[in-house]
Amino acid sequence: MTFEQLKLLSFTHSAIYLTLLTVWLVPGLEGAELVFGWAHGIGWILMSLLCIDAVRRHVIPLWLAVTVAIIGGVGPFAGSAGFVVQDRRRHPSTR
């Protein structure tokens, strides 16, 4: 799994979580809430395992994996923001 693939999965997980929050707020969407709740839970577990492996293979730094695995359970946006920060550190702009 490459850095870019993990970054894309992180943003996908954030989109699933945003959808979960939306259907949670709208009355009468309990079925969608269940589906996106499970998708978020499974996505968080998958992202955590993939990030642990990525740290072992030196694809991402430990701080990013901790952000995804620990904070990502309740706010996957932090993991997506972490990928943006790390991407900018890897490719600094030439000014």
Buried (B, 14 or more C-beta within 10 A) or exposed (E): EEBEEBBEBBBBBBEBBBBBEEBBEEEEBEEBBEBBBEBBEEBBEEBBEBBBBBBEEEBBBEEBBBBBBEBBBEEBBBBBBBBEEBEEEEEEEEE
